[in-house]
């Protein structure tokens, strides 16, 4: 295990396993790192949520700094965080973890069709 240079503390890890960064560090978690936050956001919102709500909850759960939230993706106009959240949604859909309920509305797969009994 690598140790930080002398005098530098280890970075903290949030409840969702995302490494917390210093306030001046604008780096963001990878798409893989955001998947856990997206699942947490869906669970917190009752297992079904529109994309806008998922993004807002991920921002809150991740404890991102204003610098991280303001980071623009490419030429803009969207943020890098929202871009990565959209890719995390795609990855989760491909793995079968979430399903699309309606346009821009996602649900955890176990809750995809609650009217249908197993």
N, CA, C and O atoms as a GROMACS GRO file, in nm:
protein
  472
    1UNK      N    1   0.084  -0.118   0.000
    1UNK     CA    2   0.000   0.000   0.000
    1UNK      C    3   0.088   0.123   0.000
    1UNK      O    4   0.180   0.134   0.081
    2UNK      N    5   0.061   0.215  -0.088
    2UNK     CA    6   0.139   0.337  -0.097
    2UNK      C    7   0.103   0.430   0.018
    2UNK      O    8  -0.013   0.441   0.057
    3UNK      N    9   0.202   0.493   0.071
    3UNK     CA   10   0.181   0.588   0.179
    3UNK      C   11   0.199   0.730   0.125
    3UNK      O   12   0.279   0.753   0.034
    4UNK      N   13   0.125   0.823   0.181
    4UNK     CA   14   0.144   0.962   0.137
    4UNK      C   15   0.279   1.014   0.184
    4UNK      O   16   0.334   0.961   0.281
    5UNK      N   17   0.332   1.116   0.118
    5UNK     CA   18   0.457   1.174   0.163
    5UNK      C   19   0.445   1.219   0.309
    5UNK      O   20   0.335   1.250   0.356
    6UNK      N   21   0.556   1.221   0.378
    6UNK     CA   22   0.556   1.260   0.520
    6UNK      C   23   0.487   1.394   0.538
    6UNK      O   24   0.508   1.488   0.461
    7UNK      N   25   0.403   1.401   0.640
    7UNK     CA   26   0.334   1.526   0.670
    7UNK      C   27   0.202   1.543   0.598
    7UNK      O   28   0.130   1.639   0.625
    8UNK      N   29   0.168   1.453   0.508
    8UNK     CA   30   0.042   1.463   0.435
    8UNK      C   31  -0.051   1.352   0.482
    8UNK      O   32  -0.015   1.235   0.477
    9UNK      N   33  -0.171   1.388   0.529
    9UNK     CA   34  -0.263   1.285   0.578
    9UNK      C   35  -0.325   1.208   0.463
    9UNK      O   36  -0.330   1.255   0.349
   10UNK      N   37  -0.373   1.089   0.495
   10UNK     CA   38  -0.447   1.010   0.396
   10UNK      C   39  -0.578   1.079   0.366
   10UNK      O   40  -0.639   1.136   0.456
   11UNK      N   41  -0.625   1.075   0.239
   11UNK     CA   42  -0.754   1.137   0.207
   11UNK      C   43  -0.868   1.058   0.271
   11UNK      O   44  -0.860   0.936   0.285
   12UNK      N   45  -0.973   1.128   0.308
   12UNK     CA   46  -1.090   1.064   0.368
   12UNK      C   47  -1.173   0.997   0.259
   12UNK      O   48  -1.165   1.035   0.142
   13UNK      N   49  -1.251   0.898   0.297
   13UNK     CA   50  -1.338   0.830   0.203
   13UNK      C   51  -1.482   0.846   0.253
   13UNK      O   52  -1.510   0.821   0.370
   14UNK      N   53  -1.572   0.888   0.164
   14UNK     CA   54  -1.711   0.910   0.203
   14UNK      C   55  -1.781   0.776   0.225
   14UNK      O   56  -1.724   0.670   0.199
   15UNK      N   57  -1.904   0.784   0.274
   15UNK     CA   58  -1.983   0.663   0.300
   15UNK      C   59  -2.006   0.583   0.173
   15UNK      O   60  -2.034   0.463   0.181
   16UNK      N   61  -1.996   0.646   0.056
   16UNK     CA   62  -2.022   0.578  -0.070
   16UNK      C   63  -1.892   0.533  -0.136
   16UNK      O   64  -1.893   0.493  -0.252
   17UNK      N   65  -1.781   0.540  -0.063
   17UNK     CA   66  -1.655   0.490  -0.117
   17UNK      C   67  -1.586   0.586  -0.212
   17UNK      O   68  -1.490   0.547  -0.277
   18UNK      N   69  -1.633   0.709  -0.222
   18UNK     CA   70  -1.571   0.807  -0.311
   18UNK      C   71  -1.467   0.883  -0.230
   18UNK      O   72  -1.496   0.935  -0.123
   19UNK      N   73  -1.347   0.888  -0.283
   19UNK     CA   74  -1.240   0.955  -0.212
   19UNK      C   75  -1.267   1.104  -0.209
   19UNK      O   76  -1.290   1.166  -0.313
   20UNK      N   77  -1.264   1.163  -0.089
   20UNK     CA   78  -1.286   1.306  -0.076
   20UNK      C   79  -1.158   1.379  -0.109
   20UNK      O   80  -1.049   1.334  -0.071
   21UNK      N   81  -1.168   1.490  -0.178
   21UNK     CA   82  -1.053   1.567  -0.221
   21UNK      C   83  -1.044   1.698  -0.143
   21UNK      O   84  -1.140   1.740  -0.079
   22UNK      N   85  -0.928   1.759  -0.149
   22UNK     CA   86  -0.910   1.890  -0.087
   22UNK      C   87  -0.998   1.991  -0.158
   22UNK      O   88  -1.032   1.973  -0.275
   23UNK      N   89  -1.036   2.097  -0.089
   23UNK     CA   90  -1.126   2.197  -0.145
   23UNK      C   91  -1.073   2.259  -0.273
   23UNK      O   92  -1.152   2.296  -0.360
   24UNK      N   93  -0.941   2.272  -0.288
   24UNK     CA   94  -0.886   2.335  -0.407
   24UNK      C   95  -0.869   2.237  -0.523
   24UNK      O   96  -0.830   2.279  -0.632
   25UNK      N   97  -0.897   2.111  -0.502
   25UNK     CA   98  -0.876   2.009  -0.604
   25UNK      C   99  -1.005   1.990  -0.684
   25UNK      O  100  -1.106   1.949  -0.628
   26UNK      N  101  -1.002   2.020  -0.813
   26UNK     CA  102  -1.121   2.012  -0.897
   26UNK      C  103  -1.136   1.877  -0.965
   26UNK      O  104  -1.219   1.863  -1.054
   27UNK      N  105  -1.057   1.777  -0.926
   27UNK     CA  106  -1.074   1.646  -0.987
   27UNK      C  107  -1.205   1.584  -0.941
   27UNK      O  108  -1.254   1.612  -0.831
   28UNK      N  109  -1.260   1.501  -1.024
   28UNK     CA  110  -1.388   1.437  -0.996
   28UNK      C  111  -1.370   1.286  -0.995
   28UNK      O  112  -1.275   1.234  -1.053
   29UNK      N  113  -1.462   1.214  -0.928
   29UNK     CA  114  -1.456   1.068  -0.933
   29UNK      C  115  -1.478   1.020  -1.076
   29UNK      O  116  -1.541   1.088  -1.158
   30UNK      N  117  -1.426   0.903  -1.105
   30UNK     CA  118  -1.447   0.842  -1.236
   30UNK      C  119  -1.593   0.803  -1.251
   30UNK      O  120  -1.670   0.808  -1.154
   31UNK      N  121  -1.632   0.765  -1.372
   31UNK     CA  122  -1.768   0.717  -1.395
   31UNK      C  123  -1.795   0.596  -1.305
   31UNK      O  124  -1.903   0.585  -1.248
   32UNK      N  125  -1.698   0.507  -1.293
   32UNK     CA  126  -1.715   0.390  -1.206
   32UNK      C  127  -1.738   0.432  -1.062
   32UNK      O  128  -1.818   0.371  -0.991
   33UNK      N  129  -1.668   0.534  -1.017
   33UNK     CA  130  -1.686   0.584  -0.882
   33UNK      C  131  -1.821   0.648  -0.858
   33UNK      O  132  -1.872   0.648  -0.746
   34UNK      N  133  -1.879   0.704  -0.964
   34UNK     CA  134  -2.010   0.769  -0.952
   34UNK      C  135  -2.126   0.671  -0.952
   34UNK      O  136  -2.236   0.705  -0.906
   35UNK      N  137  -2.105   0.550  -1.001
   35UNK     CA  138  -2.215   0.452  -1.005
   35UNK      C  139  -2.273   0.429  -0.866
   35UNK      O  140  -2.395   0.421  -0.850
   36UNK      N  141  -2.188   0.417  -0.766
   36UNK     CA  142  -2.234   0.395  -0.630
   36UNK      C  143  -2.318   0.512  -0.581
   36UNK      O  144  -2.420   0.493  -0.513
   37UNK      N  145  -2.276   0.634  -0.615
   37UNK     CA  146  -2.353   0.753  -0.576
   37UNK      C  147  -2.488   0.757  -0.647
   37UNK      O  148  -2.588   0.797  -0.587
   38UNK      N  149  -2.492   0.717  -0.774
   38UNK     CA  150  -2.618   0.714  -0.848
   38UNK      C  151  -2.715   0.614  -0.784
   38UNK      O  152  -2.834   0.644  -0.767
   39UNK      N  153  -2.665   0.497  -0.748
   39UNK     CA  154  -2.750   0.398  -0.682
   39UNK      C  155  -2.800   0.453  -0.548
   39UNK      O  156  -2.917   0.436  -0.514
   40UNK      N  157  -2.712   0.517  -0.474
   40UNK     CA  158  -2.752   0.578  -0.347
   40UNK      C  159  -2.857   0.685  -0.366
   40UNK      O  160  -2.949   0.696  -0.286
   41UNK      N  161  -2.844   0.764  -0.473
   41UNK     CA  162  -2.942   0.868  -0.503
   41UNK      C  163  -3.078   0.806  -0.536
   41UNK      O  164  -3.182   0.857  -0.492
   42UNK      N  165  -3.078   0.697  -0.612
   42UNK     CA  166  -3.204   0.631  -0.646
   42UNK      C  167  -3.268   0.568  -0.521
   42UNK      O  168  -3.390   0.576  -0.503
   43UNK      N  169  -3.188   0.507  -0.437
   43UNK     CA  170  -3.243   0.448  -0.314
   43UNK      C  171  -3.302   0.555  -0.224
   43UNK      O  172  -3.408   0.535  -0.164
   44UNK      N  173  -3.234   0.668  -0.214
   44UNK     CA  174  -3.280   0.778  -0.129
   44UNK      C  175  -3.410   0.840  -0.182
   44UNK      O  176  -3.490   0.891  -0.104
   45UNK      N  177  -3.429   0.836  -0.312
   45UNK     CA  178  -3.547   0.898  -0.370
   45UNK      C  179  -3.662   0.800  -0.390
   45UNK      O  180  -3.757   0.829  -0.463
   46UNK      N  181  -3.655   0.684  -0.327
   46UNK     CA  182  -3.764   0.588  -0.338
   46UNK      C  183  -3.748   0.491  -0.454
   46UNK      O  184  -3.846   0.432  -0.499
   47UNK      N  185  -3.625   0.474  -0.503
   47UNK     CA  186  -3.588   0.377  -0.606
   47UNK      C  187  -3.626   0.418  -0.747
   47UNK      O  188  -3.591   0.347  -0.841
   48UNK      N  189  -3.695   0.530  -0.765
   48UNK     CA  190  -3.730   0.582  -0.897
   48UNK      C  191  -3.711   0.733  -0.893
   48UNK      O  192  -3.753   0.799  -0.798
   49UNK      N  193  -3.647   0.788  -0.998
   49UNK     CA  194  -3.626   0.933  -0.999
   49UNK      C  195  -3.596   0.982  -1.141
   49UNK      O  196  -3.539   0.909  -1.222
   50UNK      N  197  -3.635   1.106  -1.170
   50UNK     CA  198  -3.594   1.167  -1.296
   50UNK      C  199  -3.446   1.204  -1.291
   50UNK      O  200  -3.388   1.217  -1.183
   51UNK      N  201  -3.385   1.219  -1.407
   51UNK     CA  202  -3.242   1.247  -1.416
   51UNK      C  203  -3.204   1.373  -1.336
   51UNK      O  204  -3.103   1.373  -1.267
   52UNK      N  205  -3.284   1.478  -1.345
   52UNK     CA  206  -3.252   1.602  -1.274
   52UNK      C  207  -3.242   1.578  -1.123
   52UNK      O  208  -3.154   1.633  -1.057
   53UNK      N  209  -3.331   1.498  -1.069
   53UNK     CA  210  -3.328   1.467  -0.926
   53UNK      C  211  -3.207   1.381  -0.892
   53UNK      O  212  -3.144   1.401  -0.788
   54UNK      N  213  -3.175   1.285  -0.978
   54UNK     CA  214  -3.058   1.200  -0.955
   54UNK      C  215  -2.932   1.287  -0.951
   54UNK      O  216  -2.849   1.270  -0.862
   55UNK      N  217  -2.919   1.379  -1.046
   55UNK     CA  218  -2.801   1.466  -1.049
   55UNK      C  219  -2.790   1.549  -0.921
   55UNK      O  220  -2.682   1.560  -0.862
   56UNK      N  221  -2.902   1.606  -0.877
   56UNK     CA  222  -2.902   1.690  -0.757
   56UNK      C  223  -2.863   1.607  -0.633
   56UNK      O  224  -2.787   1.654  -0.549
   57UNK      N  225  -2.916   1.486  -0.624
   57UNK     CA  226  -2.886   1.402  -0.508
   57UNK      C  227  -2.740   1.354  -0.511
   57UNK      O  228  -2.676   1.348  -0.407
   58UNK      N  229  -2.688   1.322  -0.628
   58UNK     CA  230  -2.548   1.282  -0.639
   58UNK      C  231  -2.457   1.398  -0.596
   58UNK      O  232  -2.359   1.376  -0.526
   59UNK      N  233  -2.490   1.519  -0.638
   59UNK     CA  234  -2.412   1.636  -0.597
   59UNK      C  235  -2.409   1.647  -0.445
   59UNK      O  236  -2.304   1.674  -0.386
   60UNK      N  237  -2.524   1.627  -0.381
   60UNK     CA  238  -2.532   1.640  -0.236
   60UNK      C  239  -2.461   1.524  -0.166
   60UNK      O  240  -2.383   1.546  -0.074
   61UNK      N  241  -2.487   1.401  -0.211
   61UNK     CA  242  -2.427   1.283  -0.149
   61UNK      C  243  -2.274   1.282  -0.164
   61UNK      O  244  -2.203   1.238  -0.074
   62UNK      N  245  -2.226   1.331  -0.276
   62UNK     CA  246  -2.082   1.330  -0.303
   62UNK      C  247  -2.007   1.439  -0.230
   62UNK      O  248  -1.885   1.433  -0.218
   63UNK      N  249  -2.079   1.540  -0.181
   63UNK     CA  250  -2.013   1.649  -0.110
   63UNK      C  251  -1.912   1.723  -0.196
   63UNK      O  252  -1.804   1.758  -0.148
   64UNK      N  253  -1.946   1.747  -0.322
   64UNK     CA  254  -1.853   1.810  -0.415
   64UNK      C  255  -1.833   1.958  -0.384
   64UNK      O  256  -1.924   2.025  -0.334
   65UNK      N  257  -1.715   2.007  -0.412
   65UNK     CA  258  -1.684   2.148  -0.390
   65UNK      C  259  -1.745   2.232  -0.502
   65UNK      O  260  -1.786   2.179  -0.605
   66UNK      N  261  -1.751   2.362  -0.480
   66UNK     CA  262  -1.803   2.452  -0.584
   66UNK      C  263  -1.715   2.448  -0.708
   66UNK      O  264  -1.764   2.462  -0.820
   67UNK      N  265  -1.584   2.427  -0.689
   67UNK     CA  266  -1.493   2.416  -0.803
   67UNK      C  267  -1.524   2.292  -0.885
   67UNK      O  268  -1.522   2.296  -1.008
   68UNK      N  269  -1.552   2.181  -0.817
   68UNK     CA  270  -1.585   2.058  -0.888
   68UNK      C  271  -1.717   2.073  -0.963
   68UNK      O  272  -1.729   2.028  -1.077
   69UNK      N  273  -1.816   2.136  -0.900
   69UNK     CA  274  -1.946   2.154  -0.964
   69UNK      C  275  -1.938   2.249  -1.083
   69UNK      O  276  -2.015   2.236  -1.178
   70UNK      N  277  -1.846   2.344  -1.078
   70UNK     CA  278  -1.834   2.444  -1.184
   70UNK      C  279  -1.751   2.397  -1.302
   70UNK      O  280  -1.748   2.463  -1.406
   71UNK      N  281  -1.683   2.285  -1.287
   71UNK     CA  282  -1.596   2.237  -1.395
   71UNK      C  283  -1.679   2.202  -1.518
   71UNK      O  284  -1.768   2.118  -1.512
   72UNK      N  285  -1.648   2.268  -1.630
   72UNK     CA  286  -1.724   2.252  -1.755
   72UNK      C  287  -1.667   2.135  -1.835
   72UNK      O  288  -1.546   2.115  -1.840
   73UNK      N  289  -1.756   2.058  -1.899
   73UNK     CA  290  -1.713   1.948  -1.984
   73UNK      C  291  -1.684   2.001  -2.124
   73UNK      O  292  -1.771   2.061  -2.187
   74UNK      N  293  -1.564   1.979  -2.172
   74UNK     CA  294  -1.526   2.020  -2.307
   74UNK      C  295  -1.553   2.169  -2.330
   74UNK      O  296  -1.510   2.254  -2.252
   75UNK      N  297  -1.625   2.198  -2.438
   75UNK     CA  298  -1.657   2.336  -2.472
   75UNK      C  299  -1.784   2.383  -2.402
   75UNK      O  300  -1.829   2.496  -2.423
   76UNK      N  301  -1.842   2.296  -2.321
   76UNK     CA  302  -1.962   2.335  -2.246
   76UNK      C  303  -2.088   2.308  -2.326
   76UNK      O  304  -2.076   2.249  -2.433
   77UNK      N  305  -2.201   2.345  -2.284
   77UNK     CA  306  -2.232   2.425  -2.166
   77UNK      C  307  -2.248   2.341  -2.039
   77UNK      O  308  -2.257   2.398  -1.930
   78UNK      N  309  -2.252   2.208  -2.049
   78UNK     CA  310  -2.277   2.124  -1.931
   78UNK      C  311  -2.154   2.104  -1.844
   78UNK      O  312  -2.041   2.130  -1.886
   79UNK      N  313  -2.178   2.057  -1.722
   79UNK     CA  314  -2.067   2.035  -1.629
   79UNK      C  315  -2.007   1.896  -1.651
   79UNK      O  316  -2.073   1.805  -1.701
   80UNK      N  317  -1.882   1.883  -1.612
   80UNK     CA  318  -1.813   1.754  -1.622
   80UNK      C  319  -1.880   1.651  -1.530
   80UNK      O  320  -1.890   1.534  -1.566
   81UNK      N  321  -1.925   1.695  -1.414
   81UNK     CA  322  -1.991   1.603  -1.321
   81UNK      C  323  -2.118   1.546  -1.383
   81UNK      O  324  -2.141   1.426  -1.378
   82UNK      N  325  -2.200   1.631  -1.441
   82UNK     CA  326  -2.325   1.583  -1.502
   82UNK      C  327  -2.297   1.491  -1.621
   82UNK      O  328  -2.369   1.394  -1.642
   83UNK      N  329  -2.193   1.521  -1.698
   83UNK     CA  330  -2.152   1.435  -1.808
   83UNK      C  331  -2.118   1.296  -1.756
   83UNK      O  332  -2.161   1.195  -1.813
   84UNK      N  333  -2.041   1.289  -1.647
   84UNK     CA  334  -2.001   1.160  -1.591
   84UNK      C  335  -2.120   1.088  -1.526
   84UNK      O  336  -2.126   0.965  -1.530
   85UNK      N  337  -2.212   1.163  -1.468
   85UNK     CA  338  -2.331   1.101  -1.411
   85UNK      C  339  -2.412   1.035  -1.522
   85UNK      O  340  -2.463   0.924  -1.505
   86UNK      N  341  -2.426   1.102  -1.637
   86UNK     CA  342  -2.500   1.042  -1.749
   86UNK      C  343  -2.434   0.912  -1.794
   86UNK      O  344  -2.503   0.815  -1.823
   87UNK      N  345  -2.300   0.908  -1.799
   87UNK     CA  346  -2.231   0.785  -1.837
   87UNK      C  347  -2.248   0.678  -1.730
   87UNK      O  348  -2.257   0.560  -1.762
   88UNK      N  349  -2.251   0.718  -1.604
   88UNK     CA  350  -2.274   0.620  -1.496
   88UNK      C  351  -2.413   0.558  -1.513
   88UNK      O  352  -2.430   0.438  -1.491
   89UNK      N  353  -2.513   0.639  -1.552
   89UNK     CA  354  -2.647   0.586  -1.578
   89UNK      C  355  -2.644   0.485  -1.692
   89UNK      O  356  -2.709   0.380  -1.685
   90UNK      N  357  -2.570   0.516  -1.798
   90UNK     CA  358  -2.558   0.425  -1.912
   90UNK      C  359  -2.494   0.293  -1.867
   90UNK      O  360  -2.543   0.185  -1.900
   91UNK      N  361  -2.385   0.302  -1.791
   91UNK     CA  362  -2.318   0.181  -1.742
   91UNK      C  363  -2.411   0.096  -1.656
   91UNK      O  364  -2.415  -0.026  -1.670
   92UNK      N  365  -2.487   0.162  -1.567
   92UNK     CA  366  -2.579   0.089  -1.480
   92UNK      C  367  -2.693   0.025  -1.561
   92UNK      O  368  -2.738  -0.085  -1.528
   93UNK      N  369  -2.738   0.092  -1.665
   93UNK     CA  370  -2.843   0.034  -1.751
   93UNK      C  371  -2.788  -0.088  -1.825
   93UNK      O  372  -2.854  -0.191  -1.833
   94UNK      N  373  -2.667  -0.076  -1.878
   94UNK     CA  374  -2.606  -0.188  -1.951
   94UNK      C  375  -2.583  -0.309  -1.862
   94UNK      O  376  -2.591  -0.423  -1.909
   95UNK      N  377  -2.556  -0.286  -1.735
   95UNK     CA  378  -2.532  -0.397  -1.642
   95UNK      C  379  -2.663  -0.454  -1.587
   95UNK      O  380  -2.661  -0.557  -1.519
   96UNK      N  381  -2.775  -0.389  -1.615
   96UNK     CA  382  -2.904  -0.436  -1.568
   96UNK      C  383  -2.939  -0.390  -1.428
   96UNK      O  384  -3.038  -0.436  -1.371
   97UNK      N  385  -2.860  -0.300  -1.373
   97UNK     CA  386  -2.885  -0.250  -1.238
   97UNK      C  387  -3.002  -0.153  -1.233
   97UNK      O  388  -3.078  -0.151  -1.136
   98UNK      N  389  -3.017  -0.073  -1.340
   98UNK     CA  390  -3.129   0.021  -1.349
   98UNK      C  391  -3.200   0.002  -1.482
   98UNK      O  392  -3.144  -0.053  -1.576
   99UNK      N  393  -3.324   0.049  -1.487
   99UNK     CA  394  -3.402   0.045  -1.611
   99UNK      C  395  -3.470   0.180  -1.630
   99UNK      O  396  -3.491   0.255  -1.535
  100UNK      N  397  -3.503   0.209  -1.754
  100UNK     CA  398  -3.571   0.333  -1.785
  100UNK      C  399  -3.720   0.313  -1.767
  100UNK      O  400  -3.779   0.225  -1.829
  101UNK      N  401  -3.782   0.394  -1.684
  101UNK     CA  402  -3.926   0.387  -1.660
  101UNK      C  403  -4.004   0.470  -1.761
  101UNK      O  404  -4.111   0.430  -1.806
  102UNK      N  405  -3.949   0.585  -1.796
  102UNK     CA  406  -4.008   0.680  -1.890
  102UNK      C  407  -3.892   0.765  -1.941
  102UNK      O  408  -3.780   0.753  -1.891
  103UNK      N  409  -3.916   0.850  -2.040
  103UNK     CA  410  -3.805   0.936  -2.083
  103UNK      C  411  -3.748   1.015  -1.965
  103UNK      O  412  -3.820   1.085  -1.895
  104UNK      N  413  -3.617   1.003  -1.945
  104UNK     CA  414  -3.543   1.074  -1.840
  104UNK      C  415  -3.585   1.036  -1.699
  104UNK      O  416  -3.567   1.114  -1.606
  105UNK      N  417  -3.643   0.916  -1.682
  105UNK     CA  418  -3.679   0.865  -1.549
  105UNK      C  419  -3.618   0.725  -1.536
  105UNK      O  420  -3.640   0.639  -1.620
  106UNK      N  421  -3.541   0.705  -1.428
  106UNK     CA  422  -3.472   0.579  -1.406
  106UNK      C  423  -3.518   0.514  -1.277
  106UNK      O  424  -3.558   0.582  -1.183
  107UNK      N  425  -3.512   0.380  -1.274
  107UNK     CA  426  -3.552   0.303  -1.156
  107UNK      C  427  -3.452   0.192  -1.134
  107UNK      O  428  -3.392   0.141  -1.229
  108UNK      N  429  -3.434   0.155  -1.008
  108UNK     CA  430  -3.353   0.037  -0.979
  108UNK      C  431  -3.423  -0.084  -1.038
  108UNK      O  432  -3.546  -0.092  -1.033
  109UNK      N  433  -3.351  -0.177  -1.094
  109UNK     CA  434  -3.408  -0.288  -1.170
  109UNK      C  435  -3.509  -0.370  -1.090
  109UNK      O  436  -3.609  -0.413  -1.147
  110UNK      N  437  -3.488  -0.392  -0.963
  110UNK     CA  438  -3.582  -0.470  -0.883
  110UNK      C  439  -3.718  -0.401  -0.874
  110UNK      O  440  -3.818  -0.466  -0.843
  111UNK      N  441  -3.722  -0.271  -0.902
  111UNK     CA  442  -3.844  -0.192  -0.894
  111UNK      C  443  -3.893  -0.151  -1.033
  111UNK      O  444  -3.976  -0.061  -1.045
  112UNK      N  445  -3.842  -0.216  -1.137
  112UNK     CA  446  -3.872  -0.173  -1.273
  112UNK      C  447  -4.020  -0.176  -1.307
  112UNK      O  448  -4.070  -0.087  -1.374
  113UNK      N  449  -4.089  -0.279  -1.260
  113UNK     CA  450  -4.231  -0.291  -1.290
  113UNK      C  451  -4.303  -0.344  -1.166
  113UNK      O  452  -4.331  -0.463  -1.158
  114UNK      N  453  -4.333  -0.256  -1.069
  114UNK     CA  454  -4.389  -0.304  -0.942
  114UNK      C  455  -4.527  -0.364  -0.957
  114UNK      O  456  -4.569  -0.437  -0.867
  115UNK      N  457  -4.601  -0.338  -1.064
  115UNK     CA  458  -4.733  -0.394  -1.081
  115UNK      C  459  -4.727  -0.542  -1.123
  115UNK      O  460  -4.826  -0.614  -1.115
  116UNK      N  461  -4.609  -0.584  -1.167
  116UNK     CA  462  -4.591  -0.723  -1.211
  116UNK      C  463  -4.531  -0.804  -1.097
  116UNK      O  464  -4.423  -0.769  -1.050
  117UNK      N  465  -4.596  -0.907  -1.053
  117UNK     CA  466  -4.546  -0.988  -0.942
  117UNK      C  467  -4.460  -1.101  -0.996
  117UNK      O  468  -4.487  -1.158  -1.101
  118UNK      N  469  -4.356  -1.132  -0.921
  118UNK     CA  470  -4.263  -1.238  -0.963
  118UNK      C  471  -4.317  -1.374  -0.927
  118UNK      O  472  -4.253  -1.476  -0.955
   0.00000   0.00000   0.00000
